[in-house]
Amino acid sequence: MKYLLTFLFLQPFWLVCDEEKKLEKAGLVDIRTVDPTLLVDLKYSTSDNFMHKDVYGCITRCFLQPLAADKLKKAHDWLKQHYPDYRLLVYDGARSRSVQWKLWDALPQYAPRLRENYVANPRRGSIHNYGCAVDLTVATADGKALDMGTAFDFFGSEAYPRKEAEMLRQGKITKEQVANREILRNAMKSAGFMGITSEWWHFNALSLEQAKARYSIVE
């Protein structure tokens, strides 16, 4: 039993994940080395996502470009200063283009132009593929996500920031849920992140054009 416990304890330190090594080789960093207080729950490393299956395999750490990771730390610092009982809970960061294809192919019911509202076309490349985007929410210090009105990766108008006023009028989301989203947006904007109009959880550290100019896509 003693040797089994030792094995289980040591395993994470010597077990090599080729996908994580690929991200590290591209110059990306584990966000928890920049800010150990960040909470991480990689949804695509679980079945709790719109595909209902693990598409990341051995990947358990969240990676970003160093610039994006530093901005995320600043956003987290802002959140903890203004809301001491809250933390950022990260759902996704960098992903390779090979994984992007899996996400793209999981939505055959949508025509390509409409599909791009939810998943970037892998031929063009997602800003996630450059390590400059992060998907996340706000949680209590013990990891319970705040109510944002929809789940992560919900494909519907209730998740659209641009349609929040309409969804409020229709009673499909509440003022409290929008207020929780505002906490997240304010934290991220304080550090220079930009949100998008179709996903309350998605933020870019740079524009796609800026990311392309500075970095190479992770294949």
Secondary structure, DSSP 8 states (H G I E B T S, - for coil): -HHHHHHHHHHHHH---HHHHHHHHTT-EEHHHH-TT-EE--GGGSS-STTSS--STT--S-EE-HHHHHHHHHHHHHHHHH-TTEEEEEEE----HHHHHHHHHT-TTS-HHHHTTTS--TTT--GGGGT-EEEEEEEETTS-B---SS-TT--SGGG-GGGHHHHHHTTSS-HHHHHHHHHHHHHHHHTT-EE-SS-TTEEESS-HHHHHHH-----
